[in-house]
Amino acid sequence: MDLEDLRAVSYTATQSQVLSSYRAGLFPMGIGSGGTGRMGWWAPRRRGVLLPRDLKVSRSLRKSMRRFECSVDTDFEQVIRACADPNRPGSWITEDIIRLYLGLHTDGWAHSVEVRSEGVLVGGLYGVAMGSFFAGESMFHTQRDASKAALVHLVSLFDETTPPTPPTSVGAVADTTEWLIDTQWQTSHLASLGVSEISGLDYLSRLDSALRGDRCQVILNK
């Protein structure tokens, strides 16, 4: 986390503020220890993103995925609380953040991917879907490759060959807008999956295009 990526600070964060921030290329994260204190609104100069066709799935990951079962929105709260584990390095998800995103989940904006092994939750991720854009917030794993499996499953949903929204009238064209997954910053863990860095200006351009579609939002709200 680089303070040069901090764009604004507020004392509170509401659901409407969070949704507006994503549309403007920002995301919320507290600026104090463990995410406490005032809310920071961040926009990295070099943005971590996963773009269509960039996902990398190693042979070992493909093998690992055979022992996992993946689902969507079957236990959002357990996923976000696992991501918020204070024993994790760099933990920043507070009870206020949990309550905020539980509200967004109830309203159909925030979604989770669960990864289970023999019925036990061993990994997952959560984020917010808007149009053809998915703002990834956090992921976790208690078994090797489980968080990677969550991302692979998410991409497999977005890469469905049939557009999620068919034409609604004669002459209309189905939405085929390419999706965009925002990972905020690039890490070595994410880079191994194909996450790359782009400039802030490039990100805003891609974000504007993705928000015009509806692929992610429709698929995750089926």
Phi and psi in degrees as a GROMACS rama.xvg file:
@    title "Ramachandran Plot"
@    xaxis  label "Phi"
@    yaxis  label "Psi"
@TYPE xy
-115.972  124.501  ASP-2
-61.6192  -18.645  LEU-3
-69.1791  -14.7057  GLU-4
-89.4067  -2.98368  ASP-5
-81.59  127.243  LEU-6
-107.787  -28.1912  ARG-7
-160.444  163.081  ALA-8
-135.828  140.041  VAL-9
-139.13  165.245  SER-10
-85.1053  -24.3468  TYR-11
-136.009  170.89  THR-12
-143.074  127.735  ALA-13
-109.994  167.069  THR-14
-58.6059  -44.0803  GLN-15
-65.0245  -36.5714  SER-16
-64.3879  -42.0011  GLN-17
-63.3203  -46.8361  VAL-18
-63.5264  -40.5429  LEU-19
-65.2681  -36.4922  SER-20
-65.7306  -41.1627  SER-21
-61.0704  -42.6824  TYR-22
-64.1689  -25.764  ARG-23
-94.0729  3.36913  ALA-24
88.6144  14.0672  GLY-25
-109.177  166.68  LEU-26
-146.939  153.711  PHE-27
-92.4262  141.948  PRO-28
-164.07  127.277  MET-29
-58.8995  148.214  GLY-30
-96.4423  -6.05857  ILE-31
-90.6049  -179.993  GLY-32
-59.3663  129.18  SER-33
65.9608  21.1648  GLY-34
81.8499  9.62845  GLY-35
-82.02  -179.546  THR-36
79.0658  -156.748  GLY-37
-68.9187  156.113  ARG-38
-84.606  128.892  MET-39
-98.0764  147.046  GLY-40
-117.409  115.332  TRP-41
-111.146  147.244  TRP-42
-148.502  92.0259  ALA-43
-57.7883  140.138  PRO-44
-64.1978  -34.1792  ARG-45
-115.895  110.781  ARG-46
-95.8753  134.836  ARG-47
-83.8479  126.273  GLY-48
-140.47  153.051  VAL-49
-114.447  122.482  LEU-50
-106.292  157.641  LEU-51
-53.7634  138.718  PRO-52
74.2663  2.32081  ARG-53
-94.9977  -11.4978  ASP-54
-60.3497  132.741  LEU-55
-111.782  122.34  LYS-56
-120.369  107.798  VAL-57
-71.2246  164.357  SER-58
-61.5375  -39.2621  ARG-59
-67.28  -35.6223  SER-60
-68.2622  -40.8897  LEU-61
-59.0552  -39.5642  ARG-62
-66.9922  -41.6461  LYS-63
-62.4357  -36.8234  SER-64
-66.2019  -17.5783  MET-65
-66.0462  -23.3398  ARG-66
-96.0999  1.39588  ARG-67
-106.65  150.72  PHE-68
-116.614  130.006  GLU-69
-112.037  145.781  CYS-70
-146.598  171.873  SER-71
-127.471  129.622  VAL-72
59.0751  31.7724  ASP-73
-92.2755  -17.343  THR-74
-160.618  68.5556  ASP-75
-57.9741  -44.6607  PHE-76
-63.8906  -40.6198  GLU-77
-65.121  -36.96  GLN-78
-65.4151  -49.5143  VAL-79
-66.3195  -33.7403  ILE-80
-71.2962  -32.9628  ARG-81
-68.0639  -38.5174  ALA-82
-65.7841  -28.5867  CYS-83
-86.5462  0.762388  ALA-84
-47.4899  116.066  ASP-85
-64.9167  -14.658  PRO-86
-80.5259  -9.14327  ASN-87
-78.1653  139.499  ARG-88
-59.5864  136.002  PRO-89
72.8797  19.4375  GLY-90
-58.8365  134.817  SER-91
-138.859  -2.21814  TRP-92
-89.0283  111.357  ILE-93
-93.8993  173.22  THR-94
-62.0265  -34.2384  GLU-95
-63.2283  -42.6813  ASP-96
-64.0591  -42.6536  ILE-97
-59.0464  -47.8424  ILE-98
-62.5311  -39.6802  ARG-99
-62.1757  -46.3028  LEU-100
-78.9042  -25.2092  TYR-101
-62.8076  -38.4638  LEU-102
-64.9186  -42.0847  GLY-103
-64.7576  -34.8925  LEU-104
-66.8575  -45.1101  HIS-105
-58.317  -35.7314  THR-106
-86.3637  3.02733  ASP-107
88.758  12.2341  GLY-108
-97.5618  -43.7296  TRP-109
-94.1199  141.739  ALA-110
-138.823  156.337  HIS-111
-127.772  151.929  SER-112
-114.589  126.301  VAL-113
-105.946  139.484  GLU-114
-121.307  122.204  VAL-115
-121.45  151.739  ARG-116
-127.94  118.113  SER-117
52.9739  39.8589  GLU-118
84.9883  -5.21815  GLY-119
-101.071  132.506  VAL-120
-67.225  119.495  LEU-121
-123.034  -1.21875  VAL-122
-177.73  168.646  GLY-123
167.475  179.716  GLY-124
-150.394  164.074  LEU-125
-144.985  159.246  TYR-126
-176.071  -169.016  GLY-127
-121.173  132.837  VAL-128
-106.445  128.468  ALA-129
-140.391  118.863  MET-130
60.9439  -127.553  GLY-131
-102.639  26.609  SER-132
-117.83  136.132  PHE-133
-125.525  118.711  PHE-134
-91.5516  99.9096  ALA-135
-72.3426  128.766  GLY-136
-102.131  -46.7288  GLU-137
-164.109  159.28  SER-138
-142.125  161.242  MET-139
-147.793  164.115  PHE-140
-153.925  146.145  HIS-141
-116.303  -7.38191  THR-142
-126.091  146.129  GLN-143
-54.4257  134.548  ARG-144
75.2619  0.550089  ASP-145
-67.7757  -38.9465  ALA-146
-70.3687  -35.8787  SER-147
-63.0838  -39.9223  LYS-148
-61.266  -35.9345  ALA-149
-62.1778  -43.808  ALA-150
-67.5037  -41.2303  LEU-151
-59.9279  -41.8642  VAL-152
-65.0026  -42.678  HIS-153
-58.7879  -47.0303  LEU-154
-63.1123  -38.2552  VAL-155
-61.381  -32.8293  SER-156
-69.4605  -44.1562  LEU-157
-69.882  -23.8455  PHE-158
-91.0547  12.1485  ASP-159
-52.9104  135.909  GLU-160
-71.9857  -25.7705  THR-161
-87.4671  122.067  THR-162
-55.6959  138.058  PRO-163
-68.6567  -24.7487  PRO-164
-117.1  108.866  THR-165
-75.7169  162.736  PRO-166
-57.6212  141.76  PRO-167
-103.386  -4.96632  THR-168
-153.503  164.802  SER-169
-60.9209  128.701  VAL-170
88.8764  -9.93415  GLY-171
-74.3986  155.822  ALA-172
-114.782  130.818  VAL-173
-63.0434  148.189  ALA-174
-69.9559  125.295  ASP-175
-125.509  21.2132  THR-176
-56.7978  131.742  THR-177
-72.1993  143.441  GLU-178
-77.9213  164.324  TRP-179
-138.991  126.106  LEU-180
-108.616  121.183  ILE-181
-93.4697  125.795  ASP-182
-109.621  8.38032  THR-183
71.4495  -80.262  GLN-184
-114.107  157.673  TRP-185
-90.2565  134.823  GLN-186
-122.038  167.031  THR-187
-61.9398  -36.6191  SER-188
-60.1604  -47.3527  HIS-189
-73.3187  -35.5469  LEU-190
-60.9813  -33.3063  ALA-191
-66.0034  -17.6713  SER-192
-98.0981  -0.998536  LEU-193
105.951  5.12695  GLY-194
-69.9754  132.653  VAL-195
-120.516  171.97  SER-196
-108.02  136.41  GLU-197
-130.096  164.737  ILE-198
-71.6742  159.993  SER-199
-59.1154  -38.2999  GLY-200
-67.511  -42.3935  LEU-201
-61.9936  -40.5219  ASP-202
-60.6173  -46.5938  TYR-203
-62.0971  -36.7842  LEU-204
-66.4235  -44.9049  SER-205
-67.5731  -36.7071  ARG-206
-62.2801  -46.2386  LEU-207
-57.3121  -42.795  ASP-208
-65.9712  -44.8513  SER-209
-65.0949  -36.6443  ALA-210
-67.0056  -17.967  LEU-211
-79.5591  -16.101  ARG-212
-91.6033  -166.548  GLY-213
-148.374  11.7415  ASP-214
-57.5375  -55.2831  ARG-215
-64.5401  -44.9023  CYS-216
-64.277  -43.0916  GLN-217
-68.9742  -45.5586  VAL-218
-62.0409  -44.3682  ILE-219
-77.7068  -13.0092  LEU-220
-105.008  14.9892  ASN-221
